[in-house]
Amino acid sequence: MSKEGCSSIYKVLIVDDEHIIRESLAESIPWQRLGFQVSGTAANGNEALACIKKVVPDIIITDVKMHGMDGIQLCRIVKQQYPDTKNYYS
C-alpha cells in the first residue's frame, strides 16, 4: 500500500457495533499526525459497505462480532470488491 508523494493521507474507516469503541478509536489516536484521516465510522458491516462505496478507504479497522454482517463477512466482501483496501480486525 503506497501513496504517490510524501504528503498523502491514508483514509481509515472504523467499524464497531459499540459506539464508545468507534468514538474512542476515532478520537484517541493522533491520526492526522500519523498520516491518516478517519473518513468514516460504521456500526456494522452493512453500514460499512455503504460508507466504503462513498469514501473507498485505504484501511478498514473492524470488530469481528457484530449484529447483521460481522467483520469477517465484511472483510471477505471488501477483499473481492476493493482489493487495494487493507482490513484489520479484532
N, C-alpha and C positions, 0 to 999 in steps of 0.2 A: 504494500500500500504506500504509494508515494504521490505527493502533490508536486506540481510544477512550481518552481520558485521557492524561496526560503520563507516567505511570509504567509503561506497558505494556511487556512484554518480548516481543521477536520470537523465535520458535523457529527454530533452524537445524538442518539435517540435513547432515552431511558424508559424501560418498560417494567412496571411492577404493579401488582394489584393493591399494594398498600401505599396510600397517599403520602404518608410520612416518610417512607423509604424513597419514593420518587423525589420528593422535595429535598430531602437530606442529601441525596446524591447530586442533585442539580445545584444546590447552593453551598455545600460544604467543601467542594473541590474547586481549586482556582483554575477552572477550565481555560479561560482566556490566556492566562499566563503560561499555560502548558501547550498552547497552540490548538485548543479545541473550543467548540461552541456547542452548547446544548441547544439543538434545533427543535426539540420537542420532547414531550413525555406522553406515555400512554398507560392505561390501567390494565390492558390485556392484549393478547395477540391480534385480535380483530381491530382494535383501535390503532395498534402499531402499524398494521398493514395500510390503513388509510393514511396515516401520517407519513409512512415511507414513500408512498406514491407522490406526496407533495414535496417532501424535502430531500429524498434519496440520501440518507445519511451514510457517512463513511464507516461508522461504528454503531453497533446496537448493543447496549448493555441490558440484559433481560433476566427477570426472575424465571425459574423453571415452573414452579407450581402456581398457576393462576386459573381462574374460572374462565370458561369459554375455551379459547385457544391458548394452550400453555406455551412456555418458552421454547420447548423442543420442537413442537409443531411449527412455531414461528420461524425458528432457525432453518428448518428444512425448506420452507417456502422461500425464505429470503435467499438461501443458497442457490436455489433454482432460478429465481427471477432476478436477483441482484447479486451476481457472483463476486462483484468487487467490494461489497459491503461485508465487514467483519462482524462476527457475532461473539459475544461473551455472555455467559450465563452462570448463575449460581443457584 
